[in-house]
Amino acid sequence: DCGGGSIKNAGDNASEYVLSMGKRRVNLLILTHYHSDHVNGALQLMQRTDVETLIVPDIPDPDGIKDTILKLAKDRGVDVISIGNDTKTVKVGHMDFSIYPPLGARDENELGLCIKCSACGFDMLITGDVNSETEYRLLEYTDIPDLDLLIAGHHGSGNSTSEELLEASRPEIAIISTGYNT
């Protein structure tokens, strides 16, 4: 994700970070869903760096940003993988990404992608903004290993990162992405 709902230059921040490391290419950009706090910097990042592959969920986007992002990706020659009903596994260097399809039932948060990244015996899980009901479906859909790192769901909200997910994954570390609110 490349967001920051109220941060107008989230893509500039991300691209400045990549460029400051002497890199001009982003191998893989995964957008979990199309809410602004997850995608509002994607356009700037794609304009300022060479994104090799973009992965997006095959879900409706009532705000229309999806079409704009996909058009820019096409114009810049970015490979696009749209995740619909099946898990997609992508390898980047020594990292394996398992991108799980939308498993929710109602709103865009619940229809977001979940991603497991494994590298050199290190496993992490990102659940975007899915709620606990969708986490249950994820646990039924696939075996989640003991995790080294869990990105807490929906910015640490009370309806995500359920006890069931925590018990199944037993993360050593959890990170909560929050904004300037509670």
Secondary structure, DSSP 8 states (H G I E B T S, - for coil): ----TT-TTHHHHHHHHHHHTT--EEEEEE----SHHHHTTHHHHHHHSEEEEEEEE----TTSHHHHHHHHHHHTT-EEEEESSS-EEEEETTEEEEEE----SSSTTTT--EEEEEETTEEEEE-TT--HHHHHHHHHHS-----SEEE-GGGG-TTSS-HHHHHHH--SEEE----S--
